[in-house]
Amino acid sequence: MLGALLTFSGSLEVLMDVEPNGPIEHKCDYSEDYPVMGFLQLCADRRFHSCLQNQFQKDANLDSAQKYWIHADAGGTPAMAHLTTAPDYCYHTKGVKVMGWSAHGDGCGGFPGQPDERIRQALAATAQEKVKAYPKATHFVYFATMIKEADAGEMVLYCMKYDKTAE
């Protein structure tokens, strides 16, 4: 049980559920602390998460989603180029050797109103910088989108691989 409630100044007073007698303790399933073997950066749009994560796991030869970190925000890798804390930690501290970079079309909230080609170009340019920044890793670059015909749609995932550029 937590000893004290976490409080903030301003209008947000409490960070957790509270009963009259104190905070509610929620139990969660135990998860092993697997070694971090990979890193995947993706857009926060959940439509594409499963497809991207499954392909990354396959490409990276990882048998569990527990063995890699994800880093998600609107716009995916191109919009997060300046956010280096998570990838730096995974690469420099945890020693990951497999990294994935991604974005998607079909209405990305991080690139409102932008066509797929513009987002794909931004991903390609950012991925080149990531390959340079993390030369001892193998890199997978993914662009997902929807192809729509009449009343049907199909998700398509384009993949590129960059082998490590340094030993």
C-alpha positions in Angstrom: 0.0 0.0 0.0 1.3 3.4 -0.9 2.1 5.5 2.2 0.9 8.8 0.9 -1.2 10.2 -2.0 0.8 11.9 -4.8 -0.4 15.5 -5.0 0.3 18.3 -7.4 -0.2 22.0 -7.1 -3.0 23.4 -9.2 -6.3 21.8 -10.1 -5.1 18.1 -10.3 -5.2 17.0 -6.7 -4.9 13.2 -6.8 -3.1 10.8 -9.1 -4.9 7.6 -8.1 -8.3 6.2 -7.2 -9.2 7.0 -3.6 -11.7 5.5 -1.2 -12.8 7.2 2.0 -10.2 5.1 3.9 -7.2 5.8 1.5 -5.9 4.8 -1.9 -7.1 1.7 -3.7 -4.3 -0.8 -4.4 -4.7 -2.5 -7.8 -3.1 -5.9 -8.4 -1.4 -6.6 -11.7 -0.1 -9.8 -13.2 3.6 -10.4 -12.7 5.8 -9.8 -15.8 9.3 -11.1 -16.0 12.0 -8.5 -16.5 13.3 -9.7 -19.9 16.5 -8.3 -21.3 15.8 -5.4 -23.6 16.9 -6.6 -27.0 15.1 -4.2 -29.3 13.5 -0.8 -29.7 10.5 0.2 -31.8 9.3 3.8 -32.3 5.8 4.2 -33.7 2.8 6.5 -33.9 0.3 6.5 -31.1 -2.5 5.6 -33.6 -3.5 2.2 -32.4 -4.9 1.1 -35.8 -1.3 0.2 -36.9 0.2 -1.0 -33.6 -0.5 -4.7 -34.0 0.7 -4.9 -37.6 3.9 -3.0 -36.9 4.7 -4.8 -33.7 4.1 -8.2 -35.2 6.3 -7.4 -38.2 9.1 -5.9 -36.0 9.1 -9.0 -33.8 9.4 -11.2 -36.8 12.1 -9.1 -38.5 14.0 -8.7 -35.3 13.7 -12.4 -34.5 12.2 -11.6 -31.1 9.8 -14.2 -29.6 8.1 -11.9 -27.2 6.8 -8.3 -27.1 8.4 -8.2 -23.6 11.9 -8.2 -25.2 11.7 -4.8 -26.8 10.7 -1.3 -25.8 8.2 0.8 -27.7 8.1 4.6 -27.9 4.9 6.1 -29.3 3.6 9.5 -30.0 1.5 11.2 -32.7 3.4 11.3 -36.0 5.7 8.3 -35.2 9.4 8.6 -35.9 9.4 11.7 -38.1 7.6 13.7 -35.5 9.8 12.3 -32.7 13.2 12.8 -34.3 14.2 15.2 -31.5 13.1 12.8 -28.7 16.2 10.8 -28.1 16.0 9.8 -24.4 14.3 6.4 -25.0 16.3 5.3 -28.0 19.6 6.5 -26.5 18.9 4.6 -23.3 18.0 1.4 -25.2 21.1 1.6 -27.5 23.8 3.0 -25.1 22.7 1.6 -21.8 20.8 -1.6 -22.6 22.9 -2.4 -25.7 20.0 -3.1 -28.1 21.2 -4.2 -31.6 17.8 -4.1 -33.4 15.8 -0.8 -33.8 12.6 -0.1 -35.6 11.4 3.3 -36.9 7.9 3.8 -38.3 5.1 6.1 -39.5 1.8 5.7 -41.2 -0.4 7.4 -43.7 -4.2 7.4 -44.0 -4.8 10.3 -41.7 -2.0 10.7 -39.2 -2.7 13.0 -36.2 0.9 14.0 -36.1 0.7 15.3 -39.7 -2.8 16.6 -40.1 -3.9 17.0 -43.7 -0.6 15.7 -45.1 -0.6 13.2 -47.9 1.0 9.8 -47.4 3.9 10.7 -49.7 4.9 13.6 -47.5 4.9 11.4 -44.4 6.8 8.7 -46.2 9.5 11.2 -47.2 9.8 12.5 -43.7 10.2 9.0 -42.4 12.9 8.2 -44.9 14.9 11.3 -44.0 14.6 10.7 -40.3 15.5 7.0 -40.6 18.7 7.9 -42.4 19.6 10.1 -39.4 18.8 7.2 -37.0 21.0 4.8 -38.9 23.9 7.2 -38.4 23.1 7.9 -34.8 23.0 4.2 -33.9 25.5 2.5 -36.2 26.0 -0.8 -34.4 22.3 -1.7 -34.7 20.3 -3.3 -37.5 17.4 -1.0 -38.4 14.0 -1.7 -39.8 11.9 1.1 -41.3 8.2 0.7 -41.7 5.5 2.7 -43.4 1.9 1.5 -42.9 -1.2 2.8 -44.7 -4.6 1.8 -45.9 -5.5 1.0 -49.5 -9.2 1.7 -50.0 -11.2 0.4 -52.9 -15.0 1.0 -53.1 -16.3 -0.2 -49.7 -13.3 -2.3 -48.7 -9.9 -1.4 -47.2 -6.7 -3.2 -46.7 -3.7 -2.3 -44.5 -0.4 -2.4 -46.2 3.0 -2.3 -44.5 6.2 -1.4 -46.4 9.5 -2.4 -44.9 13.1 -1.6 -45.4 16.1 -3.0 -43.6 19.5 -1.3 -42.9 22.2 -3.5 -41.6 24.6 -2.1 -39.0 27.2 0.3 -40.4 29.7 -0.2 -37.6 31.0 -3.0 -35.4 
